[in-house]
Amino acid sequence: MDRPKIGVGVFIFNKDINKFLMSKRKDCGRVALMGGHLERFETICECAQREVLEESNLSIPLLHYREYPTAFNAINKEDNYHYVTFFAVAIKPDDQEFSNTEPEKQEDWEWYGEEEFIKVYKEKKLYYSIECLFKSCNEDFNILIERIKQLIK
């Protein structure tokens, strides 16, 4: 019997904590955060740090990451998708630039604020785990941002 996979999604915020990096995935056409599979014996924040470096070339120190306190069980039977996803949060350092180091997997990273995020959500183009997280915030972008700000402060 197949088991769900364990994923980590990573919010990389701007210094004002009102926009974060997202990209359209080439395998499914959905917009996603940086992230990937949790490796054996890896913490959520270690996974986040590794994936961010692999996907964007941002080298953010481990102590700058914060773990979101809830995991989400995201299921989409039509797409054979079942992940338990954890989230982590960090702020992009001012002295670093990001790039798309995996162009075969996703389009370039872009800053998403409330307007861009809501548009993708309404089009049903958000990656499943992020959609679950947003629904847990009563589909309110400000609630999502406030919960994340509490982690970073």
C-alpha positions in Angstrom: 0.0 0.0 0.0 1.3 3.4 -0.9 1.7 5.9 1.9 1.5 9.7 1.7 4.7 11.6 1.1 6.0 14.2 3.5 6.7 17.6 2.1 8.0 20.9 3.3 6.8 24.2 1.7 8.8 27.3 2.4 7.6 30.9 2.5 10.5 33.3 1.7 9.2 36.8 2.5 10.4 40.2 1.6 11.6 42.4 4.5 8.1 44.0 4.9 6.6 40.5 5.3 3.8 41.3 2.8 5.0 39.3 -0.2 6.6 35.9 -0.7 8.3 34.0 -3.5 6.3 31.6 -5.6 6.6 30.0 -9.0 4.5 28.1 -11.5 5.5 24.4 -11.5 6.0 22.8 -15.0 4.8 19.3 -14.0 1.3 20.4 -12.9 0.9 24.1 -13.9 0.1 25.0 -10.3 1.8 27.9 -8.4 3.9 26.7 -5.5 6.4 27.8 -2.8 9.9 26.5 -2.7 10.1 23.2 -1.0 10.4 19.5 -1.4 10.6 16.1 0.3 11.7 15.7 3.9 14.7 13.5 4.1 15.3 10.9 6.8 16.6 12.5 10.1 16.1 16.0 8.7 14.3 18.7 10.7 11.6 20.8 9.0 13.9 23.8 9.0 16.9 21.9 7.7 14.8 20.7 4.8 13.6 24.2 4.2 17.1 25.5 4.2 18.4 22.8 1.8 15.5 23.2 -0.6 15.7 27.0 -0.7 19.4 26.8 -1.6 18.8 24.1 -4.2 15.9 26.0 -5.9 16.9 29.6 -5.6 20.6 29.9 -4.6 19.6 31.8 -1.4 21.8 30.8 1.5 19.8 31.7 4.6 21.2 30.6 7.9 19.3 27.8 9.6 18.5 29.9 12.7 16.6 32.3 10.5 13.9 29.7 9.6 10.8 29.2 11.7 8.5 26.2 11.5 4.7 26.8 11.0 3.0 25.0 13.9 0.6 22.9 11.9 1.0 20.2 9.2 -1.6 19.7 6.5 -3.0 16.5 5.0 -3.5 17.5 1.3 -5.3 15.0 -0.9 -6.4 15.1 -4.5 -7.4 11.7 -5.8 -7.8 12.9 -9.4 -4.1 13.8 -9.6 -3.0 10.9 -7.4 -1.7 13.5 -4.9 -1.4 12.8 -1.2 1.1 14.7 0.9 1.4 15.6 4.6 3.0 19.0 4.3 4.8 21.1 6.9 5.7 24.8 6.3 8.7 26.9 7.2 9.2 30.6 7.0 12.2 32.9 6.5 13.0 36.4 5.3 15.1 37.0 2.2 18.4 38.6 3.2 18.9 42.1 1.6 22.4 41.2 0.5 21.4 38.2 -1.5 19.7 37.8 -4.9 17.6 34.8 -5.9 17.5 32.9 -9.1 15.7 30.0 -10.6 18.3 27.2 -10.3 15.9 24.5 -11.6 14.3 26.0 -14.7 13.4 22.5 -16.0 11.0 22.2 -13.0 9.5 25.7 -12.6 9.2 29.1 -14.0 11.1 32.0 -12.5 10.4 33.0 -8.9 8.2 36.0 -8.5 6.9 38.0 -5.5 3.3 37.3 -4.6 1.3 39.7 -2.5 -2.4 39.6 -1.6 -3.7 40.5 -5.1 -1.5 38.0 -7.0 -2.1 35.2 -4.4 -5.9 35.6 -4.3 -6.1 35.6 -8.1 -4.2 32.3 -8.3 -6.4 30.9 -5.5 -9.6 31.8 -7.3 -8.3 30.3 -10.5 -7.7 27.1 -8.5 -4.1 27.1 -9.5 -2.5 27.0 -6.1 -0.5 23.9 -5.2 -2.7 21.6 -3.1 -0.8 22.0 0.3 -0.8 25.8 0.1 -4.5 25.7 -0.7 -5.1 23.6 2.5 -3.1 26.1 4.5 -5.1 29.1 3.1 -8.4 27.4 3.7 -7.3 26.9 7.4 -7.0 30.7 7.5 -10.7 31.1 6.5 -9.4 32.1 3.0 -8.2 35.4 4.4 -4.8 36.5 3.2 -4.4 38.9 6.2 -5.0 36.0 8.7 -2.3 34.0 6.9 0.2 36.9 7.0 -0.5 37.7 10.7 0.0 34.0 11.7 3.3 34.0 9.9 4.4 37.4 11.4 3.9 35.9 14.8 6.4 33.2 14.0 9.0 35.7 12.7 8.9 38.3 15.5 
